[in-house]
Amino acid sequence: MDEILRAEGISRIFEDGGLLGPKRIVRAVDDVSFSVYKGEVFVLAGESGSGKSTLANLILNPAEADSGKVFFGGRAVDGASDLKKVRMSCQMVHQDPYDSVNPGMKVADIVAEPLEIHGEGDKSYRKKRVLEALSEVRLEPPAEIAAKHPHMLSGGQRQRVALARALALKPGIIIADEPVSMLDVSIRAEMLELMSGLRKSHGITFLYITHDLATARHFGDRIAVMYSGKIVEEGPVDTVLLRPAHPYTQALIDAISEPDPGNLHREKIIRINDPPNDLRGGCSFRSRCPYAIDRCAEEPELEDAGGGRRVACFARLE
Ligand SMILES: Nc1ncnc2c1ncn2[C@@H]1O[C@H](COP(=O)(O)OP(=O)(O)OP(=O)(O)O)[C@@H](O)[C@H]1O
């Protein structure tokens, strides 16, 4: 399989607090490496605060990383001209359809904006491409929708406008950061089906960021589970979500599912809402982990566990 995107050792540290309380170092993204292959849906999953959005932003702005490199199509992104190419071939769809769409602009201008920013085609090409992109996200009739303002559309339609805008430049990869979490449950599946269709018809690769394992399973091929700035488990979606090897993945699954009498690990419920203790060094999940052993005071590496899976844990569940 062709690799389209690779992150290698990406880290980003923030300093938090300081005015009234003590300064706190937040390792928002901590030495993260992963590859995304052409045509797949790669999911980044984890609780709020695990570092997913920071990582997505670093992919588009590698210069803001404290360390690490981003590769597109095997080439390291280095310098302004590389960055321009990346910004054309990698587009982002954000969580909030109300936020990501400028209410003062007409749909036609919103979708055309990336074409204008990158100087793509003349006026007539842009007009044609806007109508095409609106059709691609099934906003029909496109000419009628193009003339509207966002407030005249439903939440689902607005998120489709955001997707059409991302498609305008015919990108190879779309980073979709919680694209359905603000939508009504009834229209989430529609939006995911639409993205699945685009992947098949246009060969678009997706990096899908979510805290929602149900949509991850529905839409994803492979998943990386993040905890506290690190990938703790990665592999095919069905393998990771049906037979989790990392106790944190198990905890995330337990948080959304009914107790399963067949689940060997059911007595060891981990309350994922417990705040992590700031234990120094070692596995950052160990203070919450019922399986923790002495060795967890060392930092576990993300190691090959067979079957396309990588796990960072000394006390794996299988
Ligand atoms: N600009 C910033 N300054 C200080 N801390 C930050 C900044 N941006 C993010 N953080 C911290 O980095 C950590 C990771 O945040 P991030 O938003 O990437 O997580 P997330 O998994 O995307 O969560 P969510 O789903 O809530 O957006 C959090 O502890 C957050 O508070």
The ligand as an ORCA input file, in Angstrom:
! r2SCAN-3c Opt
* xyz 0 1
  N      -2.724     26.419     23.159
  C      -2.675     25.615     24.208
  N      -2.116     26.042     25.373
  C      -2.029     25.224     26.451
  N      -2.487     23.956     26.467
  C      -3.065     23.477     25.339
  C      -3.196     24.290     24.158
  N      -3.818     23.531     23.186
  C      -4.057     22.326     23.742
  N      -3.616     22.295     25.031
  C      -3.681     21.143     25.955
  O      -3.163     20.030     25.250
  C      -3.894     18.850     25.582
  C      -4.414     18.225     24.317
  O      -5.456     19.037     23.774
  P      -6.229     18.690     22.413
  O      -7.232     19.768     22.161
  O      -5.258     18.401     21.352
  O      -6.978     17.337     22.785
  P      -8.184     16.616     22.031
  O      -7.964     15.165     22.229
  O      -8.281     17.123     20.641
  O      -9.428     17.090     22.871
  P     -10.818     17.678     22.339
  O     -11.515     16.524     21.701
  O     -11.487     18.159     23.589
  O     -10.456     18.794     21.389
  C      -4.971     19.288     26.574
  O      -4.487     19.051     27.884
  C      -5.108     20.758     26.311
  O      -5.546     21.431     27.466
*
